[in-house]
Amino acid sequence: MGFINGLITNYSQFFSLHVLITTLSDPSNIMIILSLVILEGLLSSDNAVVLAIMVKHLPKKQQKKALFYGIWGAYLFRFIAIGAGTYLMKIWWIKVIAALYLLKMTFDHFTKKEEDEEVNDSKVINKGFWATVVSVELMDIAFSIDSVSAAFGVSNKVWVLFLGAVFGILAMRGVANLFIALIERVPELENTAYVLIGIIGIRMLVELVNLGMISDLISNNIIFFAILITLFCGTIILHFIKEKMGKTEN
């Protein structure tokens, strides 16, 4: 009964104007929402390409509709996952599993062998409109799992997580080409995203053991945002310095 009551309390926050206003009135929450948007963009740039290929066989109007329905499916999944997840993350062993999953993501990224991960157009089966919509929905959910898991390590406030997801998905669909071009121009940004995932995993574990001032510093939203921006901008600056030095040597 306590589990059901906990879920009801969590989901009720989605329908509370007071909770929304309180969330948005805190500058540190705005920083975390921006952090989640950036993280979603970095993690999902290649996903936008996959979804575009999946709807490519449809007429232009239907392509937009299929992706539009996919957005709503992604929002619905986020709504369900965030409402249940923010409650479940209060259980210590679930938080440990989530933290270890994030650390595994980072480890897998930096140890995986180079593979050709491009989607071959010839392998995309031409489906009808609604079959394509279902495929896009399922793919959106699959893509969502990593970013939602990372988000839980950043905040436990449902509106912060949901707004981060909403704007993150909109950014990916609206300016997907910008994110794709940015990562193609500065490929190291993908590594930066996974370094952040690892930091989030460590942050979750440190919060569990409660190391006093260290835990307070790691849990501070402003400090996390500063780390994200420093890594993001630092990666871009280092890329161009390295590129310039390479040109000088040649």
C-alpha positions as a Markdown table, in Angstrom:
| # | Residue | x | y | z |
|---|---|---|---|---|
| 1 | Met | 0.0 | 0.0 | 0.0 |
| 2 | Gly | 2.9 | 2.3 | 0.8 |
| 3 | Phe | 4.3 | 1.8 | -2.7 |
| 4 | Ile | 1.0 | 2.7 | -4.3 |
| 5 | Asn | 0.6 | 5.8 | -2.1 |
| 6 | Gly | 4.2 | 6.8 | -3.0 |
| 7 | Leu | 3.5 | 6.6 | -6.7 |
| 8 | Ile | 0.3 | 8.6 | -6.3 |
| 9 | Thr | 2.1 | 11.3 | -4.4 |
| 10 | Asn | 4.8 | 11.4 | -7.1 |
| 11 | Tyr | 2.5 | 11.6 | -10.0 |
| 12 | Ser | 0.3 | 14.2 | -8.3 |
| 13 | Gln | 3.2 | 16.6 | -8.6 |
| 14 | Phe | 2.8 | 16.6 | -12.4 |
| 15 | Phe | -0.6 | 18.2 | -11.9 |
| 16 | Ser | 0.4 | 20.8 | -9.3 |
| 17 | Leu | 0.9 | 24.3 | -10.5 |
| 18 | His | 2.5 | 25.2 | -7.1 |
| 19 | Val | 5.2 | 22.5 | -7.5 |
| 20 | Leu | 5.9 | 23.7 | -11.1 |
| 21 | Ile | 6.2 | 27.3 | -10.0 |
| 22 | Thr | 8.4 | 26.4 | -7.0 |
| 23 | Thr | 10.6 | 24.3 | -9.3 |
| 24 | Leu | 11.1 | 27.1 | -11.9 |
| 25 | Ser | 11.7 | 29.7 | -9.2 |
| 26 | Asp | 14.9 | 28.0 | -8.1 |
| 27 | Pro | 17.9 | 29.0 | -10.4 |
| 28 | Ser | 19.7 | 25.8 | -9.6 |
| 29 | Asn | 16.8 | 23.8 | -11.0 |
| 30 | Ile | 17.0 | 25.8 | -14.2 |
| 31 | Met | 20.7 | 24.9 | -14.4 |
| 32 | Ile | 19.9 | 21.2 | -14.0 |
| 33 | Ile | 17.2 | 21.4 | -16.7 |
| 34 | Leu | 19.8 | 23.0 | -19.1 |
| 35 | Ser | 22.3 | 20.3 | -18.1 |
| 36 | Leu | 19.8 | 17.6 | -19.0 |
| 37 | Val | 19.0 | 19.2 | -22.3 |
| 38 | Ile | 22.7 | 19.3 | -23.2 |
| 39 | Leu | 23.2 | 15.7 | -22.0 |
| 40 | Glu | 20.2 | 14.5 | -24.0 |
| 41 | Gly | 21.5 | 16.2 | -27.1 |
| 42 | Leu | 25.0 | 14.7 | -26.8 |
| 43 | Leu | 23.7 | 11.2 | -26.1 |
| 44 | Ser | 21.1 | 11.3 | -28.8 |
| 45 | Ser | 22.6 | 12.9 | -31.8 |
| 46 | Asp | 23.1 | 9.6 | -33.7 |
| 47 | Asn | 19.6 | 8.5 | -32.6 |
| 48 | Ala | 18.1 | 11.4 | -34.6 |
| 49 | Val | 19.8 | 10.0 | -37.7 |
| 50 | Val | 18.5 | 6.5 | -37.1 |
| 51 | Leu | 14.9 | 7.8 | -36.7 |
| 52 | Ala | 15.2 | 9.9 | -39.9 |
| 53 | Ile | 16.2 | 6.8 | -41.8 |
| 54 | Met | 13.4 | 4.7 | -40.2 |
| 55 | Val | 10.8 | 7.1 | -41.7 |
| 56 | Lys | 12.6 | 7.8 | -44.9 |
| 57 | His | 10.5 | 5.5 | -47.0 |
| 58 | Leu | 7.3 | 7.4 | -46.1 |
| 59 | Pro | 5.9 | 10.4 | -48.1 |
| 60 | Lys | 7.2 | 13.7 | -46.7 |
| 61 | Lys | 3.9 | 14.6 | -44.8 |
| 62 | Gln | 3.8 | 11.1 | -43.2 |
| 63 | Gln | 7.5 | 11.3 | -42.2 |
| 64 | Lys | 6.7 | 14.4 | -40.1 |
| 65 | Lys | 3.6 | 12.8 | -38.6 |
| 66 | Ala | 5.5 | 9.6 | -37.7 |
| 67 | Leu | 8.2 | 11.6 | -35.9 |
| 68 | Phe | 5.5 | 13.8 | -34.3 |
| 69 | Tyr | 3.7 | 10.7 | -32.9 |
| 70 | Gly | 7.1 | 9.4 | -31.8 |
| 71 | Ile | 7.7 | 12.5 | -29.7 |
| 72 | Trp | 4.4 | 12.0 | -27.9 |
| 73 | Gly | 5.4 | 8.4 | -27.3 |
| 74 | Ala | 8.7 | 9.5 | -25.9 |
| 75 | Tyr | 7.0 | 12.0 | -23.6 |
| 76 | Leu | 4.5 | 9.4 | -22.3 |
| 77 | Phe | 7.4 | 7.0 | -21.6 |
| 78 | Arg | 9.3 | 9.8 | -19.7 |
| 79 | Phe | 6.1 | 10.6 | -17.7 |
| 80 | Ile | 5.7 | 7.0 | -16.6 |
| 81 | Ala | 9.5 | 6.4 | -16.0 |
| 82 | Ile | 10.0 | 9.7 | -14.1 |
| 83 | Gly | 7.0 | 9.3 | -11.9 |
| 84 | Ala | 7.8 | 5.7 | -10.9 |
| 85 | Gly | 11.6 | 6.2 | -11.0 |
| 86 | Thr | 11.9 | 9.1 | -8.7 |
| 87 | Tyr | 10.0 | 7.1 | -6.1 |
| 88 | Leu | 12.0 | 3.9 | -6.7 |
| 89 | Met | 15.3 | 5.8 | -6.5 |
| 90 | Lys | 14.6 | 6.4 | -2.8 |
| 91 | Ile | 15.3 | 2.7 | -2.3 |
| 92 | Trp | 19.1 | 2.4 | -1.8 |
| 93 | Trp | 19.7 | -0.8 | -3.7 |
| 94 | Ile | 17.9 | 0.4 | -6.7 |
| 95 | Lys | 20.0 | 3.5 | -6.7 |
| 96 | Val | 23.1 | 1.3 | -6.5 |
| 97 | Ile | 22.0 | -0.7 | -9.5 |
| 98 | Ala | 21.3 | 2.6 | -11.4 |
| 99 | Ala | 24.7 | 4.0 | -10.5 |
| 100 | Leu | 26.5 | 0.8 | -11.5 |
| 101 | Tyr | 24.5 | 0.8 | -14.8 |
| 102 | Leu | 25.8 | 4.3 | -15.6 |
| 103 | Leu | 29.4 | 3.4 | -14.7 |
| 104 | Lys | 29.0 | 0.3 | -17.0 |
| 105 | Met | 27.8 | 2.6 | -19.8 |
| 106 | Thr | 30.9 | 4.7 | -19.4 |
| 107 | Phe | 33.2 | 1.6 | -19.3 |
| 108 | Asp | 31.6 | 0.0 | -22.3 |
| 109 | His | 31.9 | 3.3 | -24.3 |
| 110 | Phe | 35.6 | 3.6 | -23.7 |
| 111 | Thr | 36.4 | -0.1 | -24.1 |
| 112 | Lys | 34.3 | -1.0 | -27.1 |
| 113 | Lys | 36.0 | -1.8 | -30.4 |
| 114 | Glu | 35.7 | 0.4 | -33.4 |
| 115 | Glu | 32.7 | -0.8 | -35.3 |
| 116 | Asp | 30.7 | 0.6 | -38.2 |
| 117 | Glu | 27.5 | 1.6 | -36.5 |
| 118 | Glu | 26.0 | 3.4 | -39.4 |
| 119 | Val | 22.5 | 2.3 | -40.4 |
| 120 | Asn | 22.4 | 0.9 | -43.9 |
| 121 | Asp | 19.4 | 2.2 | -45.9 |
| 122 | Ser | 19.0 | -1.2 | -47.6 |
| 123 | Lys | 18.4 | -2.9 | -44.2 |
| 124 | Val | 15.4 | -0.6 | -43.4 |
| 125 | Ile | 12.3 | -2.5 | -44.3 |
| 126 | Asn | 9.6 | -0.4 | -45.9 |
| 127 | Lys | 6.6 | -0.6 | -43.6 |
| 128 | Gly | 3.2 | 1.0 | -43.6 |
| 129 | Phe | 2.6 | 4.3 | -41.7 |
| 130 | Trp | 1.3 | 2.8 | -38.4 |
| 131 | Ala | 3.9 | 0.0 | -38.4 |
| 132 | Thr | 6.6 | 2.7 | -38.8 |
| 133 | Val | 5.1 | 4.8 | -36.0 |
| 134 | Val | 5.2 | 1.7 | -33.7 |
| 135 | Ser | 8.9 | 1.1 | -34.7 |
| 136 | Val | 9.7 | 4.8 | -34.0 |
| 137 | Glu | 8.0 | 4.6 | -30.6 |
| 138 | Leu | 9.9 | 1.4 | -29.6 |
| 139 | Met | 13.2 | 3.0 | -30.8 |
| 140 | Asp | 12.5 | 6.2 | -28.9 |
| 141 | Ile | 11.9 | 4.1 | -25.7 |
| 142 | Ala | 15.1 | 2.2 | -26.2 |
| 143 | Phe | 17.0 | 5.4 | -26.7 |
| 144 | Ser | 15.3 | 6.9 | -23.7 |
| 145 | Ile | 16.6 | 4.3 | -21.2 |
| 146 | Asp | 20.2 | 5.6 | -21.0 |
| 147 | Ser | 19.2 | 9.3 | -20.8 |
| 148 | Val | 16.5 | 8.7 | -18.2 |
| 149 | Ser | 18.9 | 6.6 | -16.1 |
| 150 | Ala | 21.5 | 9.4 | -16.2 |
| 151 | Ala | 18.8 | 12.0 | -15.3 |
| 152 | Phe | 17.9 | 10.2 | -12.1 |
| 153 | Gly | 21.5 | 10.7 | -10.9 |
| 154 | Val | 21.2 | 14.5 | -11.5 |
| 155 | Ser | 17.9 | 15.3 | -9.8 |
| 156 | Asn | 15.0 | 13.7 | -7.9 |
| 157 | Lys | 12.4 | 16.4 | -8.7 |
| 158 | Val | 9.8 | 15.2 | -11.2 |
| 159 | Trp | 9.3 | 18.6 | -12.9 |
| 160 | Val | 13.1 | 19.1 | -13.3 |
| 161 | Leu | 13.5 | 15.7 | -14.9 |
| 162 | Phe | 10.4 | 16.0 | -17.1 |
| 163 | Leu | 11.2 | 19.6 | -18.4 |
| 164 | Gly | 14.7 | 18.5 | -19.1 |
| 165 | Ala | 13.3 | 15.6 | -21.1 |
| 166 | Val | 10.7 | 17.7 | -22.9 |
| 167 | Phe | 13.2 | 20.4 | -24.0 |
| 168 | Gly | 15.9 | 17.7 | -24.7 |
| 169 | Ile | 13.6 | 15.8 | -27.0 |
| 170 | Leu | 12.4 | 19.1 | -28.7 |
| 171 | Ala | 16.0 | 20.2 | -29.1 |
| 172 | Met | 17.0 | 16.9 | -30.7 |
| 173 | Arg | 14.0 | 16.9 | -33.1 |
| 174 | Gly | 14.2 | 20.6 | -33.8 |
| 175 | Val | 17.9 | 21.2 | -34.1 |
| 176 | Ala | 19.1 | 17.6 | -34.6 |
| 177 | Asn | 21.3 | 18.7 | -37.5 |
| 178 | Leu | 23.1 | 21.2 | -35.2 |
| 179 | Phe | 23.9 | 18.6 | -32.6 |
| 180 | Ile | 25.0 | 16.1 | -35.3 |
| 181 | Ala | 27.2 | 18.8 | -37.1 |
| 182 | Leu | 28.7 | 19.7 | -33.7 |
| 183 | Ile | 29.7 | 16.2 | -32.8 |
| 184 | Glu | 31.0 | 15.6 | -36.4 |
| 185 | Arg | 33.1 | 18.7 | -36.0 |
| 186 | Val | 34.2 | 17.9 | -32.4 |
| 187 | Pro | 33.9 | 14.1 | -32.1 |
| 188 | Glu | 35.5 | 14.2 | -28.6 |
| 189 | Leu | 32.2 | 15.6 | -27.3 |
| 190 | Glu | 30.7 | 12.1 | -27.4 |
| 191 | Asn | 33.5 | 11.0 | -25.0 |
| 192 | Thr | 32.7 | 14.1 | -22.8 |
| 193 | Ala | 29.1 | 12.9 | -22.6 |
| 194 | Tyr | 30.2 | 9.5 | -21.2 |
| 195 | Val | 32.7 | 11.1 | -18.8 |
| 196 | Leu | 29.6 | 13.0 | -17.4 |
| 197 | Ile | 27.7 | 9.8 | -17.2 |
| 198 | Gly | 30.5 | 8.3 | -15.2 |
| 199 | Ile | 30.6 | 11.4 | -12.9 |
| 200 | Ile | 26.8 | 11.1 | -12.4 |
| 201 | Gly | 27.2 | 7.4 | -11.4 |
| 202 | Ile | 30.0 | 8.2 | -8.9 |
| 203 | Arg | 27.8 | 11.1 | -7.6 |
| 204 | Met | 25.0 | 8.6 | -6.9 |
| 205 | Leu | 27.2 | 6.2 | -5.0 |
| 206 | Val | 28.8 | 9.0 | -2.9 |
| 207 | Glu | 25.4 | 10.3 | -2.0 |
| 208 | Leu | 24.5 | 6.9 | -0.7 |
| 209 | Val | 27.5 | 6.5 | 1.6 |
| 210 | Asn | 27.0 | 10.1 | 2.9 |
| 211 | Leu | 30.5 | 11.5 | 3.2 |
| 212 | Gly | 29.4 | 14.8 | 4.8 |
| 213 | Met | 30.8 | 17.9 | 3.1 |
| 214 | Ile | 32.0 | 15.8 | 0.1 |
| 215 | Ser | 28.5 | 14.5 | -0.5 |
| 216 | Asp | 27.1 | 18.0 | -0.2 |
| 217 | Leu | 29.6 | 19.4 | -2.8 |
| 218 | Ile | 28.9 | 16.5 | -5.2 |
| 219 | Ser | 25.1 | 16.9 | -4.8 |
| 220 | Asn | 25.2 | 20.6 | -5.4 |
| 221 | Asn | 23.4 | 21.4 | -8.6 |
| 222 | Ile | 25.3 | 24.6 | -9.4 |
| 223 | Ile | 28.6 | 22.7 | -9.0 |
| 224 | Phe | 27.4 | 20.0 | -11.4 |
| 225 | Phe | 26.3 | 22.6 | -14.0 |
| 226 | Ala | 29.7 | 24.3 | -13.7 |
| 227 | Ile | 31.4 | 20.9 | -14.2 |
| 228 | Leu | 29.2 | 20.2 | -17.3 |
| 229 | Ile | 29.9 | 23.6 | -18.9 |
| 230 | Thr | 33.6 | 23.4 | -18.1 |
| 231 | Leu | 33.9 | 19.9 | -19.7 |
| 232 | Phe | 31.7 | 20.9 | -22.7 |
| 233 | Cys | 33.6 | 24.2 | -23.4 |
| 234 | Gly | 37.0 | 22.7 | -22.5 |
| 235 | Thr | 36.5 | 19.8 | -25.0 |
| 236 | Ile | 35.7 | 22.2 | -27.8 |
| 237 | Ile | 38.7 | 24.5 | -26.9 |
| 238 | Leu | 41.1 | 21.6 | -26.6 |
| 239 | His | 39.9 | 20.1 | -30.0 |
| 240 | Phe | 40.7 | 23.4 | -31.8 |
| 241 | Ile | 44.0 | 23.8 | -30.1 |
| 242 | Lys | 44.9 | 20.2 | -31.1 |
| 243 | Glu | 43.7 | 20.9 | -34.6 |
| 244 | Lys | 45.7 | 24.1 | -34.9 |
| 245 | Met | 48.9 | 22.4 | -33.6 |
| 246 | Gly | 48.4 | 19.6 | -36.1 |
| 247 | Lys | 48.2 | 22.1 | -38.9 |
| 248 | Thr | 51.3 | 24.0 | -37.6 |
| 249 | Glu | 53.3 | 20.7 | -37.6 |
| 250 | Asn | 52.3 | 20.0 | -41.2 |
